Amino acid sequence: MAEGRLIFREASAQALEDAFVKRAAGLREGISGMGAEVRSEVAAWDSGTESRQAQEQKAGQVEKRAELLVQAMERAAAVMKEIHSLASRVEAENVAVLD
């Protein structure tokens, strides 16, 4: 039977965690900026028009979905941090067994 092995690379785990955090923040900032630009462009539209109501509805949907994506990225970063912590603990326990 083949022996299973898991090789944990601390730098790779940290890089993934950092990337998720950075992308989440960038997405949140980008969506906010994009929303501000769109609001600026349509500020003169009458809020009672069908087109303005449709724009507001779609903008709300985009913001909600973007926030869900940001939250998923933040959860992924937290999971990578947890994996990192667990792997460090396993490594310490394995060293203790060898000593």
mmCIF file as gemmi writes it, N, C-alpha and C atoms, coordinates in Angstrom:
data_model
loop_
_atom_site.group_PDB
_atom_site.id
_atom_site.type_symbol
_atom_site.label_atom_id
_atom_site.label_alt_id
_atom_site.label_comp_id
_atom_site.label_asym_id
_atom_site.label_entity_id
_atom_site.label_seq_id
_atom_site.pdbx_PDB_ins_code
_atom_site.Cartn_x
_atom_site.Cartn_y
_atom_site.Cartn_z
_atom_site.occupancy
_atom_site.B_iso_or_equiv
_atom_site.pdbx_formal_charge
_atom_site.auth_seq_id
_atom_site.auth_asym_id
_atom_site.pdbx_PDB_model_num
ATOM 1 N N . MET Axp A 1 ? 0.845 -1.17 0 1 0 ? 1 A 1
ATOM 2 C CA . MET Axp A 1 ? 0 0 0 1 0 ? 1 A 1
ATOM 3 C C . MET Axp A 1 ? 0.896 1.241 0 1 0 ? 1 A 1
ATOM 4 N N . ALA Axp A 2 ? 0.572 2.185 -0.839 1 0 ? 2 A 1
ATOM 5 C CA . ALA Axp A 2 ? 1.361 3.423 -0.922 1 0 ? 2 A 1
ATOM 6 C C . ALA Axp A 2 ? 1.101 4.279 0.31 1 0 ? 2 A 1
ATOM 7 N N . GLU Axp A 3 ? 2.167 4.866 0.773 1 0 ? 3 A 1
ATOM 8 C CA . GLU Axp A 3 ? 2.07 5.712 1.957 1 0 ? 3 A 1
ATOM 9 C C . GLU Axp A 3 ? 1.687 7.133 1.534 1 0 ? 3 A 1
ATOM 10 N N . GLY Axp A 4 ? 0.676 7.699 2.175 1 0 ? 4 A 1
ATOM 11 C CA . GLY Axp A 4 ? 0.258 9.061 1.845 1 0 ? 4 A 1
ATOM 12 C C . GLY Axp A 4 ? 1.151 10.085 2.525 1 0 ? 4 A 1
ATOM 13 N N . ARG Axp A 5 ? 1.441 11.15 1.817 1 0 ? 5 A 1
ATOM 14 C CA . ARG Axp A 5 ? 2.256 12.212 2.394 1 0 ? 5 A 1
ATOM 15 C C . ARG Axp A 5 ? 1.617 13.557 2.079 1 0 ? 5 A 1
ATOM 16 N N . LEU Axp A 6 ? 1.757 14.435 2.993 1 0 ? 6 A 1
ATOM 17 C CA . LEU Axp A 6 ? 1.294 15.8 2.819 1 0 ? 6 A 1
ATOM 18 C C . LEU Axp A 6 ? 2.487 16.712 3.05 1 0 ? 6 A 1
ATOM 19 N N . ILE Axp A 7 ? 2.777 17.506 2.058 1 0 ? 7 A 1
ATOM 20 C CA . ILE Axp A 7 ? 3.883 18.458 2.192 1 0 ? 7 A 1
ATOM 21 C C . ILE Axp A 7 ? 3.263 19.847 2.305 1 0 ? 7 A 1
ATOM 22 N N . PHE Axp A 8 ? 3.525 20.478 3.419 1 0 ? 8 A 1
ATOM 23 C CA . PHE Axp A 8 ? 2.982 21.814 3.682 1 0 ? 8 A 1
ATOM 24 C C . PHE Axp A 8 ? 4.079 22.834 3.45 1 0 ? 8 A 1
ATOM 25 N N . ARG Axp A 9 ? 3.781 23.822 2.662 1 0 ? 9 A 1
ATOM 26 C CA . ARG Axp A 9 ? 4.741 24.882 2.387 1 0 ? 9 A 1
ATOM 27 C C . ARG Axp A 9 ? 4.214 26.163 3.036 1 0 ? 9 A 1
ATOM 28 N N . GLU Axp A 10 ? 4.867 26.555 4.109 1 0 ? 10 A 1
ATOM 29 C CA . GLU Axp A 10 ? 4.419 27.699 4.897 1 0 ? 10 A 1
ATOM 30 C C . GLU Axp A 10 ? 4.324 28.971 4.058 1 0 ? 10 A 1
ATOM 31 N N . ALA Axp A 11 ? 5.328 29.214 3.235 1 0 ? 11 A 1
ATOM 32 C CA . ALA Axp A 11 ? 5.325 30.431 2.412 1 0 ? 11 A 1
ATOM 33 C C . ALA Axp A 11 ? 4.157 30.438 1.427 1 0 ? 11 A 1
ATOM 34 N N . SER Axp A 12 ? 3.838 29.279 0.885 1 0 ? 12 A 1
ATOM 35 C CA . SER Axp A 12 ? 2.715 29.188 -0.059 1 0 ? 12 A 1
ATOM 36 C C . SER Axp A 12 ? 1.383 29.451 0.648 1 0 ? 12 A 1
ATOM 37 N N . ALA Axp A 13 ? 1.235 28.902 1.84 1 0 ? 13 A 1
ATOM 38 C CA . ALA Axp A 13 ? 0.005 29.129 2.605 1 0 ? 13 A 1
ATOM 39 C C . ALA Axp A 13 ? -0.141 30.604 2.949 1 0 ? 13 A 1
ATOM 40 N N . GLN Axp A 14 ? 0.95 31.225 3.359 1 0 ? 14 A 1
ATOM 41 C CA . GLN Axp A 14 ? 0.905 32.65 3.7 1 0 ? 14 A 1
ATOM 42 C C . GLN Axp A 14 ? 0.607 33.493 2.464 1 0 ? 14 A 1
ATOM 43 N N . ALA Axp A 15 ? 1.199 33.104 1.341 1 0 ? 15 A 1
ATOM 44 C CA . ALA Axp A 15 ? 0.951 33.835 0.086 1 0 ? 15 A 1
ATOM 45 C C . ALA Axp A 15 ? -0.52 33.747 -0.318 1 0 ? 15 A 1
ATOM 46 N N . LEU Axp A 16 ? -1.12 32.572 -0.151 1 0 ? 16 A 1
ATOM 47 C CA . LEU Axp A 16 ? -2.545 32.423 -0.472 1 0 ? 16 A 1
ATOM 48 C C . LEU Axp A 16 ? -3.409 33.262 0.454 1 0 ? 16 A 1
ATOM 49 N N . GLU Axp A 17 ? -3.114 33.206 1.744 1 0 ? 17 A 1
ATOM 50 C CA . GLU Axp A 17 ? -3.88 34.007 2.695 1 0 ? 17 A 1
ATOM 51 C C . GLU Axp A 17 ? -3.78 35.493 2.342 1 0 ? 17 A 1
ATOM 52 N N . ASP Axp A 18 ? -2.569 35.948 2.098 1 0 ? 18 A 1
ATOM 53 C CA . ASP Axp A 18 ? -2.357 37.363 1.748 1 0 ? 18 A 1
ATOM 54 C C . ASP Axp A 18 ? -3.085 37.744 0.462 1 0 ? 18 A 1
ATOM 55 N N . ALA Axp A 19 ? -3.051 36.846 -0.521 1 0 ? 19 A 1
ATOM 56 C CA . ALA Axp A 19 ? -3.718 37.127 -1.796 1 0 ? 19 A 1
ATOM 57 C C . ALA Axp A 19 ? -5.229 37.256 -1.611 1 0 ? 19 A 1
ATOM 58 N N . PHE Axp A 20 ? -5.82 36.367 -0.817 1 0 ? 20 A 1
ATOM 59 C CA . PHE Axp A 20 ? -7.267 36.459 -0.572 1 0 ? 20 A 1
ATOM 60 C C . PHE Axp A 20 ? -7.621 37.768 0.129 1 0 ? 20 A 1
ATOM 61 N N . VAL Axp A 21 ? -6.83 38.145 1.124 1 0 ? 21 A 1
ATOM 62 C CA . VAL Axp A 21 ? -7.087 39.395 1.857 1 0 ? 21 A 1
ATOM 63 C C . VAL Axp A 21 ? -6.969 40.591 0.917 1 0 ? 21 A 1
ATOM 64 N N . LYS Axp A 22 ? -5.905 40.602 0.114 1 0 ? 22 A 1
ATOM 65 C CA . LYS Axp A 22 ? -5.666 41.719 -0.806 1 0 ? 22 A 1
ATOM 66 C C . LYS Axp A 22 ? -6.769 41.82 -1.863 1 0 ? 22 A 1
ATOM 67 N N . ARG Axp A 23 ? -7.146 40.684 -2.434 1 0 ? 23 A 1
ATOM 68 C CA . ARG Axp A 23 ? -8.18 40.697 -3.472 1 0 ? 23 A 1
ATOM 69 C C . ARG Axp A 23 ? -9.535 41.107 -2.903 1 0 ? 23 A 1
ATOM 70 N N . ALA Axp A 24 ? -9.841 40.661 -1.713 1 0 ? 24 A 1
ATOM 71 C CA . ALA Axp A 24 ? -11.115 41.037 -1.085 1 0 ? 24 A 1
ATOM 72 C C . ALA Axp A 24 ? -11.169 42.546 -0.878 1 0 ? 24 A 1
ATOM 73 N N . ALA Axp A 25 ? -10.096 43.109 -0.347 1 0 ? 25 A 1
ATOM 74 C CA . ALA Axp A 25 ? -10.06 44.558 -0.118 1 0 ? 25 A 1
ATOM 75 C C . ALA Axp A 25 ? -10.126 45.319 -1.445 1 0 ? 25 A 1
ATOM 76 N N . GLY Axp A 26 ? -9.408 44.833 -2.435 1 0 ? 26 A 1
ATOM 77 C CA . GLY Axp A 26 ? -9.417 45.487 -3.747 1 0 ? 26 A 1
ATOM 78 C C . GLY Axp A 26 ? -10.778 45.443 -4.402 1 0 ? 26 A 1
ATOM 79 N N . LEU Axp A 27 ? -11.445 44.304 -4.277 1 0 ? 27 A 1
ATOM 80 C CA . LEU Axp A 27 ? -12.782 44.183 -4.854 1 0 ? 27 A 1
ATOM 81 C C . LEU Axp A 27 ? -13.754 45.109 -4.15 1 0 ? 27 A 1
ATOM 82 N N . ARG Axp A 28 ? -13.691 45.132 -2.832 1 0 ? 28 A 1
ATOM 83 C CA . ARG Axp A 28 ? -14.601 46.004 -2.074 1 0 ? 28 A 1
ATOM 84 C C . ARG Axp A 28 ? -14.377 47.468 -2.487 1 0 ? 28 A 1
ATOM 85 N N . GLU Axp A 29 ? -13.135 47.859 -2.593 1 0 ? 29 A 1
ATOM 86 C CA . GLU Axp A 29 ? -12.809 49.241 -2.986 1 0 ? 29 A 1
ATOM 87 C C . GLU Axp A 29 ? -13.244 49.515 -4.423 1 0 ? 29 A 1
ATOM 88 N N . GLY Axp A 30 ? -13.012 48.553 -5.309 1 0 ? 30 A 1
ATOM 89 C CA . GLY Axp A 30 ? -13.381 48.73 -6.713 1 0 ? 30 A 1
ATOM 90 C C . GLY Axp A 30 ? -14.876 48.855 -6.914 1 0 ? 30 A 1
ATOM 91 N N . ILE Axp A 31 ? -15.63 48.021 -6.246 1 0 ? 31 A 1
ATOM 92 C CA . ILE Axp A 31 ? -17.089 48.079 -6.368 1 0 ? 31 A 1
ATOM 93 C C . ILE Axp A 31 ? -17.61 49.402 -5.819 1 0 ? 31 A 1
ATOM 94 N N . SER Axp A 32 ? -17.04 49.829 -4.706 1 0 ? 32 A 1
ATOM 95 C CA . SER Axp A 32 ? -17.453 51.107 -4.117 1 0 ? 32 A 1
ATOM 96 C C . SER Axp A 32 ? -17.172 52.258 -5.086 1 0 ? 32 A 1
ATOM 97 N N . GLY Axp A 33 ? -15.986 52.243 -5.665 1 0 ? 33 A 1
ATOM 98 C CA . GLY Axp A 33 ? -15.618 53.294 -6.621 1 0 ? 33 A 1
ATOM 99 C C . GLY Axp A 33 ? -16.482 53.265 -7.866 1 0 ? 33 A 1
ATOM 100 N N . MET Axp A 34 ? -16.751 52.073 -8.363 1 0 ? 34 A 1
ATOM 101 C CA . MET Axp A 34 ? -17.578 51.942 -9.547 1 0 ? 34 A 1
ATOM 102 C C . MET Axp A 34 ? -18.992 52.44 -9.261 1 0 ? 34 A 1
ATOM 103 N N . GLY Axp A 35 ? -19.516 52.082 -8.086 1 0 ? 35 A 1
ATOM 104 C CA . GLY Axp A 35 ? -20.853 52.541 -7.713 1 0 ? 35 A 1
ATOM 105 C C . GLY Axp A 35 ? -20.927 54.052 -7.633 1 0 ? 35 A 1
ATOM 106 N N . ALA Axp A 36 ? -19.888 54.662 -7.08 1 0 ? 36 A 1
ATOM 107 C CA . ALA Axp A 36 ? -19.855 56.129 -6.982 1 0 ? 36 A 1
ATOM 108 C C . ALA Axp A 36 ? -19.816 56.77 -8.365 1 0 ? 36 A 1
ATOM 109 N N . GLU Axp A 37 ? -19.044 56.187 -9.271 1 0 ? 37 A 1
ATOM 110 C CA . GLU Axp A 37 ? -18.966 56.724 -10.634 1 0 ? 37 A 1
ATOM 111 C C . GLU Axp A 37 ? -20.312 56.627 -11.34 1 0 ? 37 A 1
ATOM 112 N N . VAL Axp A 38 ? -20.972 55.481 -11.195 1 0 ? 38 A 1
ATOM 113 C CA . VAL Axp A 38 ? -22.273 55.305 -11.851 1 0 ? 38 A 1
ATOM 114 C C . VAL Axp A 38 ? -23.281 56.288 -11.26 1 0 ? 38 A 1
ATOM 115 N N . ARG Axp A 39 ? -23.301 56.407 -9.926 1 0 ? 39 A 1
ATOM 116 C CA . ARG Axp A 39 ? -24.242 57.355 -9.299 1 0 ? 39 A 1
ATOM 117 C C . ARG Axp A 39 ? -23.993 58.781 -9.799 1 0 ? 39 A 1
ATOM 118 N N . SER Axp A 40 ? -22.751 59.123 -9.991 1 0 ? 40 A 1
ATOM 119 C CA . SER Axp A 40 ? -22.408 60.453 -10.492 1 0 ? 40 A 1
ATOM 120 C C . SER Axp A 40 ? -22.934 60.652 -11.916 1 0 ? 40 A 1
ATOM 121 N N . GLU Axp A 41 ? -22.794 59.611 -12.727 1 0 ? 41 A 1
ATOM 122 C CA . GLU Axp A 41 ? -23.231 59.697 -14.122 1 0 ? 41 A 1
ATOM 123 C C . GLU Axp A 41 ? -24.754 59.79 -14.269 1 0 ? 41 A 1
ATOM 124 N N . VAL Axp A 42 ? -25.476 59.152 -13.372 1 0 ? 42 A 1
ATOM 125 C CA . VAL Axp A 42 ? -26.933 59.112 -13.513 1 0 ? 42 A 1
ATOM 126 C C . VAL Axp A 42 ? -27.639 60.037 -12.517 1 0 ? 42 A 1
ATOM 127 N N . ALA Axp A 43 ? -26.892 60.904 -11.878 1 0 ? 43 A 1
ATOM 128 C CA . ALA Axp A 43 ? -27.465 61.774 -10.844 1 0 ? 43 A 1
ATOM 129 C C . ALA Axp A 43 ? -28.619 62.629 -11.368 1 0 ? 43 A 1
ATOM 130 N N . ALA Axp A 44 ? -28.561 62.992 -12.619 1 0 ? 44 A 1
ATOM 131 C CA . ALA Axp A 44 ? -29.599 63.858 -13.18 1 0 ? 44 A 1
ATOM 132 C C . ALA Axp A 44 ? -30.84 63.089 -13.624 1 0 ? 44 A 1
ATOM 133 N N . TRP Axp A 45 ? -30.777 61.78 -13.638 1 0 ? 45 A 1
ATOM 134 C CA . TRP Axp A 45 ? -31.936 60.992 -14.05 1 0 ? 45 A 1
ATOM 135 C C . TRP Axp A 45 ? -33.05 61.143 -13.023 1 0 ? 45 A 1
ATOM 136 N N . ASP Axp A 46 ? -34.251 61.228 -13.506 1 0 ? 46 A 1
ATOM 137 C CA . ASP Axp A 46 ? -35.425 61.289 -12.638 1 0 ? 46 A 1
ATOM 138 C C . ASP Axp A 46 ? -35.623 59.922 -11.996 1 0 ? 46 A 1
ATOM 139 N N . SER Axp A 47 ? -35.707 59.902 -10.672 1 0 ? 47 A 1
ATOM 140 C CA . SER Axp A 47 ? -35.823 58.626 -9.963 1 0 ? 47 A 1
ATOM 141 C C . SER Axp A 47 ? -37.146 57.916 -10.235 1 0 ? 47 A 1
ATOM 142 N N . GLY Axp A 48 ? -38.09 58.613 -10.827 1 0 ? 48 A 1
ATOM 143 C CA . GLY Axp A 48 ? -39.382 57.996 -11.132 1 0 ? 48 A 1
ATOM 144 C C . GLY Axp A 48 ? -39.41 57.276 -12.466 1 0 ? 48 A 1
ATOM 145 N N . THR Axp A 49 ? -38.351 57.425 -13.255 1 0 ? 49 A 1
ATOM 146 C CA . THR Axp A 49 ? -38.356 56.787 -14.573 1 0 ? 49 A 1
ATOM 147 C C . THR Axp A 49 ? -38.055 55.297 -14.46 1 0 ? 49 A 1
ATOM 148 N N . GLU Axp A 50 ? -38.554 54.576 -15.437 1 0 ? 50 A 1
ATOM 149 C CA . GLU Axp A 50 ? -38.344 53.135 -15.472 1 0 ? 50 A 1
ATOM 150 C C . GLU Axp A 50 ? -36.855 52.795 -15.594 1 0 ? 50 A 1
ATOM 151 N N . SER Axp A 51 ? -36.151 53.571 -16.401 1 0 ? 51 A 1
ATOM 152 C CA . SER Axp A 51 ? -34.722 53.29 -16.596 1 0 ? 51 A 1
ATOM 153 C C . SER Axp A 51 ? -33.929 53.524 -15.311 1 0 ? 51 A 1
ATOM 154 N N . ARG Axp A 52 ? -34.274 54.572 -14.575 1 0 ? 52 A 1
ATOM 155 C CA . ARG Axp A 52 ? -33.56 54.848 -13.318 1 0 ? 52 A 1
ATOM 156 C C . ARG Axp A 52 ? -33.868 53.769 -12.278 1 0 ? 52 A 1
ATOM 157 N N . GLN Axp A 53 ? -35.1 53.346 -12.21 1 0 ? 53 A 1
ATOM 158 C CA . GLN Axp A 53 ? -35.466 52.29 -11.265 1 0 ? 53 A 1
ATOM 159 C C . GLN Axp A 53 ? -34.752 50.985 -11.614 1 0 ? 53 A 1
ATOM 160 N N . ALA Axp A 54 ? -34.66 50.688 -12.908 1 0 ? 54 A 1
ATOM 161 C CA . ALA Axp A 54 ? -33.953 49.475 -13.34 1 0 ? 54 A 1
ATOM 162 C C . ALA Axp A 54 ? -32.465 49.583 -12.997 1 0 ? 54 A 1
ATOM 163 N N . GLN Axp A 55 ? -31.896 50.777 -13.198 1 0 ? 55 A 1
ATOM 164 C CA . GLN Axp A 55 ? -30.478 50.99 -12.871 1 0 ? 55 A 1
ATOM 165 C C . GLN Axp A 55 ? -30.236 50.8 -11.383 1 0 ? 55 A 1
ATOM 166 N N . GLU Axp A 56 ? -31.097 51.353 -10.566 1 0 ? 56 A 1
ATOM 167 C CA . GLU Axp A 56 ? -30.936 51.222 -9.112 1 0 ? 56 A 1
ATOM 168 C C . GLU Axp A 56 ? -31.078 49.768 -8.662 1 0 ? 56 A 1
ATOM 169 N N . GLN Axp A 57 ? -32.005 49.058 -9.281 1 0 ? 57 A 1
ATOM 170 C CA . GLN Axp A 57 ? -32.2 47.646 -8.945 1 0 ? 57 A 1
ATOM 171 C C . GLN Axp A 57 ? -30.955 46.844 -9.307 1 0 ? 57 A 1
ATOM 172 N N . LYS Axp A 58 ? -30.44 47.051 -10.5 1 0 ? 58 A 1
ATOM 173 C CA . LYS Axp A 58 ? -29.257 46.305 -10.941 1 0 ? 58 A 1
ATOM 174 C C . LYS Axp A 58 ? -28.026 46.691 -10.114 1 0 ? 58 A 1
ATOM 175 N N . ALA Axp A 59 ? -27.899 47.951 -9.78 1 0 ? 59 A 1
ATOM 176 C CA . ALA Axp A 59 ? -26.773 48.381 -8.946 1 0 ? 59 A 1
ATOM 177 C C . ALA Axp A 59 ? -26.813 47.686 -7.595 1 0 ? 59 A 1
ATOM 178 N N . GLY Axp A 60 ? -27.992 47.566 -7.027 1 0 ? 60 A 1
ATOM 179 C CA . GLY Axp A 60 ? -28.144 46.872 -5.755 1 0 ? 60 A 1
ATOM 180 C C . GLY Axp A 60 ? -27.767 45.406 -5.87 1 0 ? 60 A 1
ATOM 181 N N . GLN Axp A 61 ? -28.162 44.785 -6.968 1 0 ? 61 A 1
ATOM 182 C CA . GLN Axp A 61 ? -27.825 43.377 -7.184 1 0 ? 61 A 1
ATOM 183 C C . GLN Axp A 61 ? -26.313 43.195 -7.323 1 0 ? 61 A 1
ATOM 184 N N . VAL Axp A 62 ? -25.674 44.083 -8.067 1 0 ? 62 A 1
ATOM 185 C CA . VAL Axp A 62 ? -24.215 44.007 -8.242 1 0 ? 62 A 1
ATOM 186 C C . VAL Axp A 62 ? -23.518 44.162 -6.896 1 0 ? 62 A 1
ATOM 187 N N . GLU Axp A 63 ? -23.947 45.127 -6.109 1 0 ? 63 A 1
ATOM 188 C CA . GLU Axp A 63 ? -23.324 45.355 -4.804 1 0 ? 63 A 1
ATOM 189 C C . GLU Axp A 63 ? -23.501 44.148 -3.882 1 0 ? 63 A 1
ATOM 190 N N . LYS Axp A 64 ? -24.687 43.554 -3.875 1 0 ? 64 A 1
ATOM 191 C CA . LYS Axp A 64 ? -24.926 42.382 -3.03 1 0 ? 64 A 1
ATOM 192 C C . LYS Axp A 64 ? -24.058 41.201 -3.457 1 0 ? 64 A 1
ATOM 193 N N . ARG Axp A 65 ? -23.982 40.966 -4.746 1 0 ? 65 A 1
ATOM 194 C CA . ARG Axp A 65 ? -23.176 39.833 -5.236 1 0 ? 65 A 1
ATOM 195 C C . ARG Axp A 65 ? -21.69 40.071 -5.008 1 0 ? 65 A 1
ATOM 196 N N . ALA Axp A 66 ? -21.256 41.303 -5.205 1 0 ? 66 A 1
ATOM 197 C CA . ALA Axp A 66 ? -19.854 41.624 -4.952 1 0 ? 66 A 1
ATOM 198 C C . ALA Axp A 66 ? -19.526 41.427 -3.477 1 0 ? 66 A 1
ATOM 199 N N . GLU Axp A 67 ? -20.429 41.816 -2.613 1 0 ? 67 A 1
ATOM 200 C CA . GLU Axp A 67 ? -20.209 41.641 -1.17 1 0 ? 67 A 1
ATOM 201 C C . GLU Axp A 67 ? -20.136 40.162 -0.815 1 0 ? 67 A 1
ATOM 202 N N . LEU Axp A 68 ? -20.96 39.341 -1.452 1 0 ? 68 A 1
ATOM 203 C CA . LEU Axp A 68 ? -20.893 37.897 -1.221 1 0 ? 68 A 1
ATOM 204 C C . LEU Axp A 68 ? -19.529 37.341 -1.643 1 0 ? 68 A 1
ATOM 205 N N . LEU Axp A 69 ? -19.024 37.835 -2.762 1 0 ? 69 A 1
ATOM 206 C CA . LEU Axp A 69 ? -17.708 37.402 -3.23 1 0 ? 69 A 1
ATOM 207 C C . LEU Axp A 69 ? -16.616 37.859 -2.268 1 0 ? 69 A 1
ATOM 208 N N . VAL Axp A 70 ? -16.703 39.095 -1.796 1 0 ? 70 A 1
ATOM 209 C CA . VAL Axp A 70 ? -15.732 39.605 -0.826 1 0 ? 70 A 1
ATOM 210 C C . VAL Axp A 70 ? -15.762 38.753 0.439 1 0 ? 70 A 1
ATOM 211 N N . GLN Axp A 71 ? -16.942 38.441 0.919 1 0 ? 71 A 1
ATOM 212 C CA . GLN Axp A 71 ? -17.062 37.615 2.13 1 0 ? 71 A 1
ATOM 213 C C . GLN Axp A 71 ? -16.474 36.228 1.909 1 0 ? 71 A 1
ATOM 214 N N . ALA Axp A 72 ? -16.674 35.663 0.727 1 0 ? 72 A 1
ATOM 215 C CA . ALA Axp A 72 ? -16.104 34.345 0.424 1 0 ? 72 A 1
ATOM 216 C C . ALA Axp A 72 ? -14.583 34.414 0.43 1 0 ? 72 A 1
ATOM 217 N N . MET Axp A 73 ? -14.032 35.479 -0.113 1 0 ? 73 A 1
ATOM 218 C CA . MET Axp A 73 ? -12.574 35.647 -0.113 1 0 ? 73 A 1
ATOM 219 C C . MET Axp A 73 ? -12.039 35.831 1.303 1 0 ? 73 A 1
ATOM 220 N N . GLU Axp A 74 ? -12.766 36.563 2.114 1 0 ? 74 A 1
ATOM 221 C CA . GLU Axp A 74 ? -12.36 36.75 3.505 1 0 ? 74 A 1
ATOM 222 C C . GLU Axp A 74 ? -12.422 35.429 4.273 1 0 ? 74 A 1
ATOM 223 N N . ARG Axp A 75 ? -13.449 34.623 3.993 1 0 ? 75 A 1
ATOM 224 C CA . ARG Axp A 75 ? -13.53 33.303 4.637 1 0 ? 75 A 1
ATOM 225 C C . ARG Axp A 75 ? -12.382 32.409 4.174 1 0 ? 75 A 1
ATOM 226 N N . ALA Axp A 76 ? -12.055 32.487 2.883 1 0 ? 76 A 1
ATOM 227 C CA . ALA Axp A 76 ? -10.943 31.69 2.355 1 0 ? 76 A 1
ATOM 228 C C . ALA Axp A 76 ? -9.639 32.088 3.04 1 0 ? 76 A 1
ATOM 229 N N . ALA Axp A 77 ? -9.434 33.376 3.261 1 0 ? 77 A 1
ATOM 230 C CA . ALA Axp A 77 ? -8.229 33.839 3.966 1 0 ? 77 A 1
ATOM 231 C C . ALA Axp A 77 ? -8.209 33.296 5.386 1 0 ? 77 A 1
ATOM 232 N N . ALA Axp A 78 ? -9.352 33.304 6.056 1 0 ? 78 A 1
ATOM 233 C CA . ALA Axp A 78 ? -9.429 32.793 7.428 1 0 ? 78 A 1
ATOM 234 C C . ALA Axp A 78 ? -9.148 31.296 7.461 1 0 ? 78 A 1
ATOM 235 N N . VAL Axp A 79 ? -9.642 30.577 6.471 1 0 ? 79 A 1
ATOM 236 C CA . VAL Axp A 79 ? -9.393 29.134 6.407 1 0 ? 79 A 1
ATOM 237 C C . VAL Axp A 79 ? -7.907 28.869 6.161 1 0 ? 79 A 1
ATOM 238 N N . MET Axp A 80 ? -7.28 29.641 5.293 1 0 ? 80 A 1
ATOM 239 C CA . MET Axp A 80 ? -5.845 29.469 5.063 1 0 ? 80 A 1
ATOM 240 C C . MET Axp A 80 ? -5.057 29.744 6.34 1 0 ? 80 A 1
ATOM 241 N N . LYS Axp A 81 ? -5.486 30.726 7.093 1 0 ? 81 A 1
ATOM 242 C CA . LYS Axp A 81 ? -4.819 31.026 8.365 1 0 ? 81 A 1
ATOM 243 C C . LYS Axp A 81 ? -4.969 29.843 9.327 1 0 ? 81 A 1
ATOM 244 N N . GLU Axp A 82 ? -6.157 29.258 9.349 1 0 ? 82 A 1
ATOM 245 C CA . GLU Axp A 82 ? -6.398 28.11 10.223 1 0 ? 82 A 1
ATOM 246 C C . GLU Axp A 82 ? -5.557 26.91 9.781 1 0 ? 82 A 1
ATOM 247 N N . ILE Axp A 83 ? -5.496 26.669 8.478 1 0 ? 83 A 1
ATOM 248 C CA . ILE Axp A 83 ? -4.679 25.571 7.951 1 0 ? 83 A 1
ATOM 249 C C . ILE Axp A 83 ? -3.22 25.781 8.334 1 0 ? 83 A 1
ATOM 250 N N . HIS Axp A 84 ? -2.767 27.014 8.197 1 0 ? 84 A 1
ATOM 251 C CA . HIS Axp A 84 ? -1.392 27.355 8.562 1 0 ? 84 A 1
ATOM 252 C C . HIS Axp A 84 ? -1.128 27.034 10.035 1 0 ? 84 A 1
ATOM 253 N N . SER Axp A 85 ? -2.042 27.427 10.878 1 0 ? 85 A 1
ATOM 254 C CA . SER Axp A 85 ? -1.907 27.187 12.313 1 0 ? 85 A 1
ATOM 255 C C . SER Axp A 85 ? -1.896 25.685 12.623 1 0 ? 85 A 1
ATOM 256 N N . LEU Axp A 86 ? -2.814 24.959 12.008 1 0 ? 86 A 1
ATOM 257 C CA . LEU Axp A 86 ? -2.886 23.514 12.233 1 0 ? 86 A 1
ATOM 258 C C . LEU Axp A 86 ? -1.627 22.806 11.738 1 0 ? 86 A 1
ATOM 259 N N . ALA Axp A 87 ? -1.148 23.21 10.591 1 0 ? 87 A 1
ATOM 260 C CA . ALA Axp A 87 ? 0.057 22.581 10.046 1 0 ? 87 A 1
ATOM 261 C C . ALA Axp A 87 ? 1.263 22.849 10.94 1 0 ? 87 A 1
ATOM 262 N N . SER Axp A 88 ? 1.352 24.047 11.468 1 0 ? 88 A 1
ATOM 263 C CA . SER Axp A 88 ? 2.452 24.368 12.38 1 0 ? 88 A 1
ATOM 264 C C . SER Axp A 88 ? 2.377 23.504 13.635 1 0 ? 88 A 1
ATOM 265 N N . ARG Axp A 89 ? 1.174 23.31 14.133 1 0 ? 89 A 1
ATOM 266 C CA . ARG Axp A 89 ? 0.998 22.487 15.334 1 0 ? 89 A 1
ATOM 267 C C . ARG Axp A 89 ? 1.361 21.022 15.054 1 0 ? 89 A 1
ATOM 268 N N . VAL Axp A 90 ? 0.937 20.523 13.909 1 0 ? 90 A 1
ATOM 269 C CA . VAL Axp A 90 ? 1.256 19.138 13.525 1 0 ? 90 A 1
ATOM 270 C C . VAL Axp A 90 ? 2.763 18.981 13.396 1 0 ? 90 A 1
ATOM 271 N N . GLU Axp A 91 ? 3.402 19.961 12.773 1 0 ? 91 A 1
ATOM 272 C CA . GLU Axp A 91 ? 4.857 19.902 12.627 1 0 ? 91 A 1
ATOM 273 C C . GLU Axp A 91 ? 5.541 19.857 13.992 1 0 ? 91 A 1
ATOM 274 N N . ALA Axp A 92 ? 5.098 20.69 14.912 1 0 ? 92 A 1
ATOM 275 C CA . ALA Axp A 92 ? 5.68 20.703 16.251 1 0 ? 92 A 1
ATOM 276 C C . ALA Axp A 92 ? 5.452 19.377 16.957 1 0 ? 92 A 1
ATOM 277 N N . GLU Axp A 93 ? 4.273 18.786 16.808 1 0 ? 93 A 1
ATOM 278 C CA . GLU Axp A 93 ? 3.987 17.497 17.434 1 0 ? 93 A 1
ATOM 279 C C . GLU Axp A 93 ? 4.837 16.378 16.835 1 0 ? 93 A 1
ATOM 280 N N . ASN Axp A 94 ? 5.048 16.457 15.511 1 0 ? 94 A 1
ATOM 281 C CA . ASN Axp A 94 ? 5.881 15.441 14.85 1 0 ? 94 A 1
ATOM 282 C C . ASN Axp A 94 ? 7.325 15.534 15.293 1 0 ? 94 A 1
ATOM 283 N N . VAL Axp A 95 ? 7.812 16.744 15.463 1 0 ? 95 A 1
ATOM 284 C CA . VAL Axp A 95 ? 9.183 16.932 15.956 1 0 ? 95 A 1
ATOM 285 C C . VAL Axp A 95 ? 9.296 16.378 17.373 1 0 ? 95 A 1
ATOM 286 N N . ALA Axp A 96 ? 8.271 16.622 18.187 1 0 ? 96 A 1
ATOM 287 C CA . ALA Axp A 96 ? 8.269 16.133 19.559 1 0 ? 96 A 1
ATOM 288 C C . ALA Axp A 96 ? 8.295 14.607 19.577 1 0 ? 96 A 1
ATOM 289 N N . VAL Axp A 97 ? 7.597 13.972 18.638 1 0 ? 97 A 1
ATOM 290 C CA . VAL Axp A 97 ? 7.579 12.505 18.579 1 0 ? 97 A 1
ATOM 291 C C . VAL Axp A 97 ? 8.962 11.977 18.203 1 0 ? 97 A 1
ATOM 292 N N . LEU Axp A 98 ? 9.637 12.676 17.301 1 0 ? 98 A 1
ATOM 293 C CA . LEU Axp A 98 ? 10.962 12.24 16.876 1 0 ? 98 A 1
ATOM 294 C C . LEU Axp A 98 ? 12.012 12.42 17.958 1 0 ? 98 A 1
ATOM 295 N N . ASP Axp A 99 ? 11.849 13.415 18.803 1 0 ? 99 A 1
ATOM 296 C CA . ASP Axp A 99 ? 12.828 13.677 19.856 1 0 ? 99 A 1
ATOM 297 C C . ASP Axp A 99 ? 12.713 12.682 20.903 1 0 ? 99 A 1
